[in-house]
Amino acid sequence: GECPARPAPRARDRLDRIDVVGVIEDMAGFVRRLEARFGWDLGPIEVSNRTEPEAVSEEFRERIATDNALDVELYAYATEQITGSAEGTLPG
């Protein structure tokens, strides 16, 4: 079927039911919230398989942005929910 123009409300609703949401840009904060929420000790963050950024054309960047517009919008919703929550956990 065709992809909707905006993330389905169901996707946002499901995201709202997740206890802890994190983003790669704040992995340390995400790990701290997981530890606090579930009483875990996850230890130090290990980074593996890191690659260096590669130059790509503006046309390619635009294609990626177009192809992933719904993901980007849902990501923006998630980050708004994280920063709007006192503990970084989503309500629900």
Buried (B, 14 or more C-beta within 10 A) or exposed (E): EEEEEEBEEEBBEEBBEEEBBBEEEBEEEBBBBBBEEEEEEEEEEEEEEEEEEEEEEEEEEEEEEEEEBBEEBBBEBBBEBBEEBEEBBBEE
